[in-house]
Structure formats: C-alpha cells, structure tokens
C-alpha cells in the first residue's frame, strides 16, 4: 500500500475529484518535514501531526499551539513520520492530531505512560470509526483498493485514539462520540490565528464590495460537499432567475450543475487558493453560503465557514445543523432549516436588506474577535491541558557522576516516579545521558542556562536543588511553582577558610521563599537551631537487593576496603591509608574504591576500583571484610551502612552524618578521628575475636534492614508532596 495514498484516503476532506494518484502528488508538498524546527529545548507539549494537508493541521496544530503559547505553555510540533522515541523525554505531554498507529507511535505512547506523561488525541472530524464514515456518499465512488486504504486509515486512527488518556475536539457532536473511547473529552472550538486576523483586517480595508452586485459565495472545499450545495440549488436557481444583480462565486471543487448553466455569465469560478489569500475572496462576497445536510457526520463539522467570513465582515447564511447552531439567528448570522422554501425566503430577505446584512456582519465580526481568536480564547484550553498533566518534579544536580548524594536523589526520583509523578533530572554538567539502573530509567537534561539560551523552559510544578550552586539555577528559573532545597550536608564546610565560595554556600541556608528538606537528622538540627528554618525530614534508606549478604570466613588475608574520593579533604581518605600503613601486609589485603580521585603515590593499594557503576558497588562491599571510613564531614554516610548490609564490618570515625545510625560495639567499631593507633587496635580486635565479629555482623544486618527503602517509601513521597 502506498504511504501517501493511504494517508490521503484516511480523511474525507482529502478526497478530490482528481482521484488518489493526483491527490498524492498534490498533497506531497504539504509534508511538514522541511518546515519542522530542530527539537532542542525541554517544553510542555509536543503536537504529533498525522495529517498531510495544511488546512486541518493549521487549525488543530498551529492554532492550538498559539493558544497554549499565549498562556505560558511552550510547544513544538513534529510530523508523525519524523517522530522518534528520543523526543519523549523533552516534553511533559503529547497531543496526537489525526495520527494513525505505527510501531513508533505505539512504542512512544507506551514509554510516555511509563514516565507518567499525559497523552491527548485531537481530531476534528468523525473519521475514526467505520460506523460514521460509511454514511459518506462519496465513498461509493471509490475503487475497492481505494476504499480499503481509506478504512485502513480510519482503523489506525482509532487504534491511536484508544491508547490516549484524553481527547480534545471541535464540536459537541464529536465530543459525544469520542467519549466512547476515552475517559474525558474537552471541546476546544476552532479559532482564528493572529495572522488570520491581520490578513482579514487588511482585506476589510482594501477590498470594496461592488454595490451594483450581490455576490453569493460557496467555498466548497471538496467534491464531497456537492450534495450540500445541491440541497439548496433550487433556491439559488430561483433567486438568480428573479434577480439579475445576483452572482454566484464558487471557490474550490464544485461541478457546475446544469441548472446554473443559463446563468454561467454570473457564475464566478475560483480555484483553491492559499489560505492567506482567502480573506480577500471572502471579503468580496456579500453573502457566504454554508449549506450542510443533516447527518451525524455533518453534525460533527465545525463552524469555520461562519467564523472566517465574520472576520472580514461578511454575513453567513447557514444550515441550522451541528456547530452552526452557535450562530444567533438574525443577530450574527442567518440559520435556515434544510428546506428549499426556508433557504429561498431567508436569502431573499437578506439580499434585499443591505442594512441588515451589514448589521449582522458587524455583530459576527465583534463576536468572533472576542471569542474565536487564539490569543483571547486559549485560557480555558490551557487550563484543561495543565489540569491533566501529571505533577512534575525536577531535581537539579551539579553532575550525575556517582556519589552518595547523587544516589540518594536518583532513588528519590525512582520512588516518586513509581508513585505517579513526572520526574526528571536537570544537570549542570555536560552529559544528558539518561540514568538507567535496576529501578528503571530516568530522564536527564543538560542545562544550557548560562550559555546562549535556556534549554529547559517548560512549566515545572516543583523544583529541587541538591547543592548550594544548583539553588541559584532554581531561583533564576521563571516557570516554576515551588522550590525546595534538599540539604544533604553543611556545604559551608566543603570549602577551606579563605575560599570566597564559603560565604556564598552559607547564604543558601537563609532564603525565605524556598522550602528546606533533608534526609539527615544532623542537618535538620542545625538548619532549625542555627538558621531558624522550617525543615521537612525523611530518613535515608538502602536497597538491600543491591547489597546481598555474603558470608565472611576471616581466614587467610583479611580484606580491607577504603572508600572515598582522595581529592576531597573532608573525605579524609589519607587517614584511612595511614591506618593501613600500620597493619601487617601479610595478614591484610588493601582495596581502594573511588568514584573520582585516584590513589596518591604513597598509598599502599593491592586493588584499585575506579568509577564502579553504582549497581555493582554491592559486589565490591561483599568481596571485602572490613571497611575503614575516616570522613571528617558527612551528612549521611552510606558506606558503613552498605558494608553492614552485606554482612561486613565497619570501623568508622564518628561524625555528625553517621552517628544517626552507628552504635559502637553493637553494629560497628568507632575510633576517635586522628587516633591511628586506636583504629589499628579496633581492626586487630575484629581479626582476633570471632564472638565480637558475630555480634557486630548481627547488629549491622539489623540496622540495614531497618533502613530498607521499601519500609520508608511513604515518608519519602510525603517529603515532596507536602511542600
């Protein structure tokens, strides 16, 4: 099946009397591929356009984007054939317009739902079920192959529709039918763009109506509308016979009936024109004709013919069918019952009363400018879209490189995602590679805030800073509702005296318009006592499956593990290596795990493990017997807890960030910071005393189990939903 032929057949508005082959040639130039923007920024909504022809796409993609943009919702669009799975992470919601199902579309929607993002389907015609389209008379003229192509398009649009969460559409009749497929439908009527208004005002100014003629206009659109015109043909014929100053202008595809041939000198034919030229043509009319047969399919059609004519102060006489019922009869348009007499009588009256025509046209003009222009009509549509988007939480990190603090945030992200939030990470680093681990996948976006443009411009419900330097990004971000600072350490102490950054870091604890969160009791204490902050606290946790228990034999060489970045003074890795210098190398093997810095020349290291993926860190702990941890400063020290979880033993210098869970002689052995001899003594005790080892291992396992993420998950979620 030809791709363009299939797409041309999917909607009746694309069927022209030239046939499918000519149609394919005609529509190919409208493919959006060449005009699409390069997708770079993180925005709110991506429109996926499944329609080849420009008229419906303009109204339901371009114009709705203009409505949203006018109300602070950022948008992009992509033609459905150019859709890639990678685009999913750059948007918070998706609108599929008349989009048929494809493998990519199906995979895209599934991934978006996995990430708790909202999917809308937008359609402006009853072309998503055979029970509606089978009533279209023109389908009887199609070949068997063309009909199969058409219905294949109908079925594939329906399949995409069924995968969506919500639908948006143009009319009440369409909404009633769409409710059978999705849980909620919003009616957003077609509206004119700013550019349409601009061109219409120019047309009013530049085009003078011929006072010696009454020009009736019929903008047919396609051959399928012939039946509509034939319905009023007797009334038109009679009027033209009676009134020699009445002309008929036909724009688009309409076979000239035999009945009108006697008046051929008063029939003006216009071919299809670009939409930007259409206001001039409609302005040249005295009366815009909008007949429509009464059927369910036509009930669903929009009132575009009326609104487009109103913009250029041209009166519309329409069938009292479907969306045309928005017209207030004899106030901003004229409504006719579908009888020859009613059409004849009402047309005759309005033809003979120029003053009434102008009054009605002006009323319609004022109403449409107020209610049918994108800039002024988009608030409620925007409100609906925003109300259905999943609540978003963005975490801002200085880098996604492995560290205890980063790992905590990644875990929080995964917990929030599991509980239905739209979660992503903004990194100040240079790599926007997504984070993939045993919990799933997290979107990572690299900020370009301090370069040429902002890469992230979407609306964010809640933004969480994770380091003093990231807080300023959050405070600068304009499109966010609430900001919190997840304090994991007293970062003032990260800098040595004399470093000007020390005072900047300290200033971040005295900002009134943000919320303070923490996972450390120590941090909670000093934020409350020293800075008078209100603080929300949730305990830190551990994923036990990642740190399986390994039985230690303690025969042969005892394996010592030193963990930490040798470049960070507060990690105090040097002290750990000073301790192992005092150990008998015949009895101990020294292992060093670092996510950043490498061993210094004087370090005695048997095995160096560098930048080990966090999902594999448990294997490292399980392969060693004793952890030495000498940090001066920790908010919440993970390594001792991780060693305990595997059944190993920790020898630790106590600090504010680890005393929250460490109990000397119960789940670990503590030594006084700087007391190398005492640390050596504690290690020797472990080697020699089996009973002590068993006690410490038992206590450590109990502590680790009490901190399992599954047991504190609810507290983590409450930490974020309550600010």
C-alpha positions in Angstrom: 0.0 0.0 0.0 1.4 3.4 -1.0 2.1 5.5 2.1 0.8 8.8 0.6 -2.2 7.1 -1.0 -3.1 5.6 2.4 -2.8 8.9 4.2 -4.7 10.7 1.5 -7.5 8.2 1.9 -7.7 8.4 5.7 -10.0 11.5 5.8 -12.7 12.6 3.5 -11.5 16.2 3.4 -8.5 15.0 1.4 -10.5 13.3 -1.4 -10.6 15.4 -4.5 -12.3 14.6 -7.8 -8.9 14.1 -9.5 -8.6 10.7 -7.7 -6.0 9.3 -5.4 -3.0 9.4 -7.7 -3.3 13.1 -8.4 -4.2 13.7 -4.8 -1.0 12.1 -3.7 1.0 14.4 -5.9 -0.9 17.4 -4.7 -0.6 16.7 -1.0 3.1 15.7 -1.0 4.2 19.3 -1.0 2.4 19.8 2.3 4.5 17.3 4.2 5.9 19.0 7.3 9.4 17.6 7.1 11.2 20.6 5.7 9.5 23.1 8.0 9.9 21.5 11.4 12.2 23.0 14.0 15.1 21.2 15.3 13.9 19.9 18.7 16.4 21.0 21.4 14.5 22.6 24.3 12.5 20.9 27.0 9.0 22.2 26.6 5.5 21.4 27.9 3.6 19.9 24.9 4.6 18.2 21.6 2.0 18.0 18.9 2.3 15.0 16.7 0.6 15.8 13.4 -0.8 12.9 11.4 -2.4 14.9 8.7 -0.8 15.8 5.4 -3.0 18.7 4.3 -2.4 22.1 5.7 -6.0 23.3 6.5 -6.9 20.9 9.3 -3.3 20.9 10.6 -3.2 24.7 10.7 -6.4 24.9 12.8 -5.7 22.0 15.2 -1.9 22.1 15.5 -0.6 25.6 14.7 -3.6 27.5 16.2 -3.8 25.4 19.3 -0.1 25.8 19.8 -0.7 29.6 19.5 -3.4 29.3 22.2 -1.1 27.5 24.6 2.0 29.7 23.9 -0.2 32.7 24.7 -0.9 31.2 28.1 2.6 30.2 29.1 2.6 26.6 27.8 5.5 26.0 25.5 5.0 23.8 22.4 6.6 22.2 19.4 5.3 20.0 16.6 6.6 17.1 14.6 5.1 15.2 11.7 4.3 11.7 12.8 6.7 10.1 10.3 9.5 12.0 11.9 8.6 11.0 15.4 11.5 9.4 17.3 11.4 7.7 20.7 14.2 10.1 21.9 11.8 13.1 21.7 9.7 11.7 24.6 12.0 13.0 27.3 11.8 16.6 26.1 8.1 17.1 26.8 5.6 16.7 29.6 2.6 15.9 27.4 1.7 14.9 23.9 -1.2 15.8 21.5 -1.7 13.3 18.6 -3.7 15.0 15.8 -5.4 12.6 13.4 -2.5 10.3 13.9 -2.6 6.7 12.6 -0.9 4.0 14.6 2.6 2.9 13.7 5.1 0.8 15.6 6.9 4.0 16.6 3.7 5.7 17.7 2.8 2.7 19.9 6.2 2.5 21.4 6.3 6.2 22.0 3.0 6.3 23.8 4.0 3.3 26.0 7.2 4.9 27.0 5.4 8.2 27.8 3.0 6.4 30.0 5.8 4.6 31.8 7.2 8.0 32.6 3.8 9.2 33.8 3.2 11.7 31.0 -0.2 12.6 29.6 -1.4 11.7 26.1 -4.2 13.6 24.3 -5.8 12.8 21.0 -7.1 15.6 18.9 -9.5 15.2 15.9 -11.8 17.5 14.0 -13.9 15.0 12.0 -15.8 11.7 12.5 -13.1 9.7 10.7 -12.1 7.3 13.5 -14.8 4.6 13.1 -16.4 2.9 10.0 -19.8 3.3 11.5 -19.5 7.1 10.9 -17.7 7.1 7.6 -19.9 4.5 5.9 -22.6 7.2 5.6 -20.4 9.4 3.3 -21.9 9.2 -0.1 -18.7 9.9 -2.0 -17.1 6.7 -0.7 -19.4 4.8 -3.1 -17.3 6.2 -6.0 -14.0 4.8 -4.7 -12.5 1.6 -6.1 -12.2 -1.4 -3.9 -8.4 -0.7 -3.3 -9.0 2.9 -2.5 -11.8 2.0 -0.1 -9.6 -0.5 1.7 -6.9 2.2 2.0 -9.4 4.7 3.4 -10.8 2.3 6.0 -7.3 1.2 7.0 -6.6 4.8 7.8 -9.8 5.1 9.8 -9.0 1.9 11.8 -5.4 3.0 12.6 -6.5 6.4 13.8 -9.0 4.7 16.1 -6.2 2.5 17.5 -4.1 5.5 18.4 -7.1 7.2 19.9 -7.7 4.2 22.2 -4.2 4.4 23.6 -4.7 8.1 24.7 -5.8 9.3 28.1 -8.0 12.2 26.9 -9.4 13.7 23.7 -9.8 17.3 22.5 -12.1 18.2 19.6 -14.1 20.9 17.9 -17.8 20.3 18.4 -20.3 18.8 20.8 -21.3 16.0 18.4 -17.7 14.9 18.0 -17.2 15.0 21.8 -20.2 12.8 22.4 -18.8 10.1 20.1 -15.2 10.4 21.4 -16.5 9.8 25.0 -17.0 6.2 23.9 -13.2 5.8 23.5 -11.5 7.9 26.2 -12.4 8.9 29.8 -12.8 12.6 29.2 -13.2 14.9 26.2 -12.6 18.7 26.0 -14.2 20.9 23.3 -11.8 23.5 22.0 -13.5 25.1 19.1 -11.6 26.1 16.0 -10.2 29.6 16.4 -8.5 32.1 14.0 -4.8 32.8 14.4 -3.3 36.2 14.9 -2.1 36.1 11.3 -5.6 35.3 10.0 -6.9 38.4 11.9 -4.1 40.5 10.4 -5.0 39.4 6.9 -8.7 39.8 7.5 -8.3 43.4 8.7 -6.3 44.2 5.6 -9.0 42.6 3.5 -11.7 44.8 5.1 -9.5 47.9 4.5 -8.5 47.0 0.9 -11.5 45.2 -0.7 -14.6 47.2 -1.5 -17.8 45.3 -2.2 -19.4 46.0 -5.6 -22.7 47.9 -4.7 -24.2 47.0 -8.1 -23.9 43.3 -7.4 -25.0 40.8 -4.8 -22.4 38.1 -4.8 -23.3 34.8 -3.1 -20.3 32.7 -2.3 -19.9 29.0 -1.9 -16.5 27.8 -0.7 -16.9 24.1 -1.4 -13.6 22.7 -0.2 -14.0 19.4 -1.9 -16.3 17.4 -4.2 -17.9 15.7 -1.1 -19.8 18.9 -0.5 -21.6 18.8 -3.8 -24.6 17.1 -2.1 -24.8 20.1 0.3 -24.9 22.6 -2.5 -27.4 20.5 -4.5 -29.8 20.7 -1.5 -30.1 24.5 -1.9 -29.7 24.6 -5.7 -33.4 25.1 -6.5 -33.4 28.1 -4.2 -30.3 29.6 -5.7 -31.6 29.0 -9.2 -34.9 30.6 -8.5 -33.2 33.7 -6.9 -30.8 34.1 -9.8 -33.6 33.9 -12.3 -35.6 36.6 -10.4 -32.7 38.9 -9.6 -30.2 39.8 -12.3 -27.8 41.5 -9.9 -27.2 38.3 -8.0 -24.0 36.5 -8.8 -22.5 33.2 -7.5 -18.8 32.8 -6.7 -17.6 29.2 -6.3 -14.3 28.6 -4.7 -12.8 25.1 -4.8 -14.1 21.8 -6.3 -17.7 22.0 -7.4 -19.2 20.6 -10.5 -21.3 23.3 -12.1 -24.9 21.9 -12.3 -27.0 22.1 -15.4 -29.5 24.3 -13.6 -26.9 27.1 -13.3 -25.6 27.0 -16.9 -28.2 29.6 -18.1 -26.5 31.9 -15.6 -22.9 31.0 -16.4 -22.1 34.6 -17.1 -22.9 35.3 -13.5 -21.0 32.4 -12.1 -17.5 33.3 -11.0 -15.1 30.3 -10.5 -12.1 30.5 -8.3 -9.6 27.7 -7.8 -8.2 26.6 -4.5 -6.1 29.4 -3.1 -3.5 29.6 -0.3 -5.3 30.4 3.0 -3.5 33.7 3.2 -5.4 34.9 0.1 -8.8 33.5 1.3 -9.8 36.6 3.4 -9.7 38.8 0.2 -12.1 36.4 -1.6 -14.5 36.1 1.3 -14.5 39.8 1.8 -15.5 40.2 -1.8 -18.7 38.3 -1.1 -22.0 39.9 0.1 -23.3 36.6 1.5 -21.4 33.5 2.5 -23.4 30.3 1.9 -22.9 27.4 4.3 -25.4 24.6 3.5 -25.0 21.3 5.3 -27.1 18.2 5.0 -28.4 16.9 8.3 -26.4 13.8 9.3 -24.3 12.7 12.2 -21.2 13.1 10.1 -22.1 16.8 9.3 -23.2 17.4 12.9 -19.6 17.0 13.9 -18.2 19.6 11.5 -17.0 22.9 12.8 -18.3 26.4 12.2 -15.2 27.6 10.4 -17.1 29.0 7.4 -19.0 31.3 9.6 -16.1 32.5 11.7 -13.8 33.1 8.7 -16.5 35.1 7.0 -17.2 37.1 10.2 -13.6 38.1 10.4 -14.0 40.1 7.1 -17.5 41.4 7.9 -19.3 39.1 5.5 -22.6 37.6 6.6 -23.1 33.9 6.6 -26.4 32.1 5.8 -26.0 28.5 7.1 -28.0 25.3 7.7 -29.2 25.0 11.2 -27.1 21.9 11.6 -24.4 20.9 14.1 -21.8 23.6 15.0 -23.6 26.2 13.0 -26.1 26.3 15.9 -23.6 28.6 17.7 -24.9 31.3 15.3 -27.5 33.5 16.9 -30.1 33.7 14.2 -30.6 37.1 12.6 -28.1 38.5 15.1 -24.7 37.4 13.9 -25.8 35.1 11.1 -28.8 33.6 9.5 -29.9 30.0 10.1 -32.0 28.0 7.7 -34.0 24.8 8.0 -33.0 22.5 5.2 -35.9 23.2 3.0 -36.0 24.9 -0.3 -38.6 27.4 0.9 -36.7 28.4 4.0 -33.5 28.9 2.1 -35.2 30.9 -0.6 -37.2 33.1 1.8 -34.3 33.9 4.1 -31.8 34.5 1.3 -34.3 36.8 -0.5 -34.9 38.9 2.6 -31.2 39.3 3.4 -30.4 40.0 -0.3 -33.0 42.8 -0.3 -31.8 44.4 3.0 -28.3 45.7 2.8 -28.5 47.5 6.1 -29.5 44.2 7.9 -26.6 42.4 6.2 -24.1 44.9 7.4 -25.5 44.9 10.9 -25.4 41.1 11.2 -21.9 41.0 9.7 -20.7 43.6 12.2 -22.2 41.6 15.1 -20.5 38.5 13.9 -17.2 40.3 13.5 -17.3 41.6 17.1 -18.2 38.2 18.5 -15.5 36.3 16.6 -12.8 38.8 17.5 -13.7 38.4 21.2 -14.2 34.6 21.3 -12.7 33.0 18.3 -9.1 34.3 18.2 -6.2 32.2 19.5 -4.8 34.9 21.8 -8.1 35.6 23.5 -9.6 32.2 23.6 -6.8 29.9 24.8 -7.1 30.3 28.6 -9.7 27.5 29.2 -8.0 25.2 26.8 -4.7 25.8 28.6 -6.4 25.2 31.9 -7.7 21.9 30.7 -4.3 20.8 29.4 -2.5 21.8 32.5 -5.0 20.1 34.8 -4.4 16.8 33.1 -0.6 16.9 33.1 1.0 14.8 35.7 2.6 16.8 38.6 6.2 17.4 37.7 9.3 17.4 39.9 12.7 18.4 38.6 15.9 17.7 40.6 18.8 19.9 39.7 22.2 18.3 40.2 25.7 19.7 39.6 26.6 16.4 38.0 25.2 12.9 37.7 28.6 11.3 38.5 28.3 8.7 41.2 28.3 9.9 44.8 26.3 9.2 47.9 24.2 12.4 47.4 23.5 11.7 43.8 22.5 8.1 44.5 20.0 9.3 47.2 18.4 11.7 44.7 18.2 9.0 42.0 16.5 6.8 44.5 14.0 9.5 45.4 13.3 10.1 41.7 12.6 6.4 41.2 10.3 6.3 44.2 8.4 9.4 43.0 8.1 8.0 39.5 6.7 4.8 40.9 4.1 6.8 42.7 2.9 8.5 39.5 5.0 11.7 39.3 6.6 13.1 36.2 10.2 13.2 37.4 13.4 14.3 35.6 16.9 15.5 36.4 18.5 18.7 35.2 22.3 18.5 35.4 24.7 21.4 35.3 27.2 19.1 33.7 27.7 18.3 30.1 26.2 14.9 29.7 22.4 14.5 29.3 22.6 10.7 29.1 19.6 9.1 30.8 20.3 7.2 34.0 19.4 3.5 33.8 19.6 1.2 36.8 17.7 -1.6 38.4 14.9 0.7 39.3 14.3 1.8 35.7 15.3 4.8 33.6 15.3 8.5 34.5 15.4 11.4 32.0 18.5 13.6 32.4 18.6 17.0 30.7 21.7 19.1 30.5 21.0 22.8 31.3 22.3 25.4 28.9 21.2 28.2 31.3 24.4 30.0 31.3 25.1 29.7 27.6 23.2 31.1 24.6 19.7 30.0 25.6 17.7 28.1 28.2 17.4 24.5 27.3 14.7 23.9 29.8 11.7 26.2 29.5 8.7 24.0 30.4 6.4 24.7 33.4 7.6 22.7 36.4 5.4 22.2 39.5 8.3 21.6 41.9 12.0 22.1 41.5 14.5 20.7 44.0 18.1 22.0 44.4 20.7 19.5 45.5 23.8 21.6 46.2 24.3 25.2 47.0 25.4 26.0 43.5 22.2 24.5 41.9 19.9 26.6 44.1 20.7 29.7 42.1 19.6 27.9 38.9 16.3 27.1 40.6 15.8 30.7 41.8 16.5 32.0 38.3 14.0 29.7 36.7 10.9 31.7 35.9 8.4 29.0 35.2 8.2 27.0 38.4 5.6 27.0 41.2 7.6 25.9 44.2 11.3 25.5 45.0 12.9 23.3 47.7 16.5 22.7 48.7 17.3 19.1 49.6 20.1 19.7 52.2 22.4 16.7 52.5 25.3 18.3 54.2 26.6 21.5 55.7 28.3 22.6 52.5 29.9 25.7 54.0 32.4 23.2 55.4 33.2 21.9 52.0 35.4 24.9 51.4 38.6 25.7 53.3 39.0 29.1 55.0 39.7 31.9 52.6 37.7 30.5 49.8 35.1 33.1 48.7 32.6 30.4 47.9 32.3 29.6 51.5 30.1 32.6 52.3 28.0 32.0 49.1 27.3 28.4 50.2 26.4 29.6 53.7 24.0 32.2 52.3 21.8 29.4 50.8 20.5 28.5 54.2 18.9 31.9 54.8 16.4 32.1 51.9 12.8 32.7 53.0 10.9 31.9 49.8 12.0 28.2 49.5 11.4 25.0 51.4 14.1 23.1 53.2 14.2 19.3 53.0 16.7 16.8 54.4 17.5 13.2 54.9 19.9 13.8 57.8 18.9 14.4 61.5 22.1 16.3 61.9 21.2 18.7 59.0 17.7 19.1 60.4 19.1 20.1 63.8 21.5 22.8 62.5 19.0 24.2 60.0 16.5 24.7 62.8 18.8 25.8 65.5 21.4 27.9 63.6 19.3 29.3 60.8 15.7 29.1 62.1 14.5 27.3 59.1 11.4 25.1 58.9 12.6 21.7 57.8 10.9 18.6 56.5 12.7 15.4 57.2 12.6 11.8 55.9 15.0 9.1 56.8 17.6 7.8 54.4 17.4 4.2 53.1 19.1 1.4 51.4 18.2 -1.0 48.7 19.1 -4.3 50.2 18.8 -6.3 47.0 21.7 -4.3 45.7 23.9 -5.4 48.7 23.3 -9.1 49.1 24.7 -10.8 52.2 28.0 -12.6 51.8 29.3 -14.9 54.5 32.8 -13.9 55.6 35.3 -16.6 56.7 38.0 -14.3 58.1 40.7 -16.9 57.3 43.6 -16.1 55.2 44.2 -12.5 54.4 41.6 -10.1 55.8 40.3 -7.8 53.0 40.2 -4.2 54.0 38.1 -1.7 51.9 38.8 2.1 51.8 36.1 4.1 50.1 36.1 7.8 49.1 37.4 10.5 46.8 41.1 11.1 47.6 40.7 14.7 46.2 38.1 15.8 48.8 39.8 16.8 52.0 36.6 16.2 54.1 36.5 12.5 52.9 39.9 12.2 54.8 41.0 9.2 52.7 44.6 9.9 53.7 43.9 9.0 57.3 42.5 5.6 56.2 45.7 4.9 54.4 47.8 6.0 57.4 45.9 3.4 59.4 46.5 0.5 56.9 50.2 1.5 56.8 50.4 0.2 60.4 48.9 -3.2 59.5 50.8 -6.3 58.8 50.7 -6.7 55.0 51.0 -10.5 55.4 47.6 -10.5 57.1 45.7 -7.8 55.3 44.8 -7.0 51.6 44.1 -3.3 50.9 41.3 -2.4 48.4 40.5 1.1 47.4 37.2 2.2 45.8 36.9 5.7 44.4 34.4 7.4 42.2 36.6 10.3 41.4 40.2 10.7 42.6 42.9 8.2 42.1 45.4 6.8 44.6 48.2 9.1 45.7 51.7 7.9 45.2 52.3 7.0 48.8 49.0 4.9 49.1 49.6 1.2 49.7 46.9 -0.4 47.4 46.6 -4.0 46.3 43.4 -3.5 44.3 42.1 -0.2 42.9 38.5 0.0 41.8 37.6 3.3 39.9 34.2 4.7 38.9 32.4 1.4 39.5 28.7 1.6 38.4 26.5 2.0 41.4 24.5 -1.1 40.6 27.8 -3.1 41.0 29.1 -1.4 44.2 27.4 -4.1 46.3 29.7 -6.7 44.8 32.7 -4.7 45.9 31.5 -4.4 49.5 30.6 -8.1 49.5 34.1 -9.0 48.4 35.8 -7.3 51.4 35.7 -8.0 55.1 36.3 -4.7 56.9 35.5 -1.1 55.8 37.6 1.8 57.1 35.8 5.2 56.9 37.6 8.3 58.2 35.4 11.1 56.8 35.5 14.4 58.7 32.2 15.7 57.3 29.2 13.6 56.2 25.5 14.4 56.0 24.5 10.8 55.9 27.4 8.3 55.5 26.3 5.5 53.3 29.4 3.2 53.1 29.2 1.9 56.7 25.5 1.0 56.2 26.2 -0.6 52.8 29.0 -2.7 54.3 26.7 -3.8 57.2 24.0 -4.8 54.6 26.4 -7.3 53.0 27.4 -8.8 56.4 30.7 -7.0 56.6 32.1 -4.9 59.5 32.8 -1.2 59.6 35.5 0.7 61.5 34.5 4.3 61.5 35.5 7.7 62.8 32.2 9.2 64.1 30.9 12.5 62.6 27.5 14.3 62.5 26.4 12.4 59.4 27.0 8.8 60.7 26.2 8.8 64.3 22.5 8.8 63.4 22.7 5.0 62.9 26.1 3.9 64.2 26.3 2.2 67.6 29.8 1.4 68.9 30.3 -2.3 69.9 26.8 -3.1 68.6 26.8 -2.7 64.8 30.3 -1.2 64.3 33.5 -0.2 66.0 34.3 3.5 66.3 37.6 5.2 66.7 38.5 8.8 67.6 39.2 10.9 64.5 43.0 11.2 64.1 43.8 8.4 66.5 45.6 6.0 64.2 46.6 3.6 66.9 43.1 3.2 68.2 41.8 2.4 64.7 44.6 -0.2 64.2 43.6 -1.7 67.6 39.9 -2.0 66.5 40.9 -3.8 63.3 43.0 -6.2 65.2 40.2 -6.9 67.6 38.0 -7.9 64.7 40.6 -10.2 63.3 41.2 -12.0 66.6 37.7 -12.1 68.2 35.2 -14.3 66.5 32.5 -13.6 69.1 32.9 -9.9 68.5 32.7 -10.3 64.8 29.5 -12.3 65.0 27.9 -9.6 67.3 28.9 -6.8 65.0 27.7 -8.6 61.9 24.3 -9.4 63.5 23.9 -5.8 64.7 24.9 -4.4 61.3 22.4 -6.6 59.4 19.6 -5.5 61.8 20.4 -1.8 61.3 20.5 -2.2 57.5 17.1 -4.0 57.4 15.5 -1.1 59.4 16.7 1.3 56.7 15.3 -0.6 53.7 13.8 1.8 51.2 10.6 -0.2 51.0 9.9 0.5 54.6 10.4 4.3 54.3 9.0 4.8 50.8 5.8 6.6 52.0 7.9 9.0 54.1 10.0 9.9 51.0 6.9 10.6 48.9 5.4 12.7 51.7 8.6 14.7 51.8 7.9 16.1 48.3 4.1 16.2 48.1 3.8 18.3 51.3 5.9 21.2 50.2 
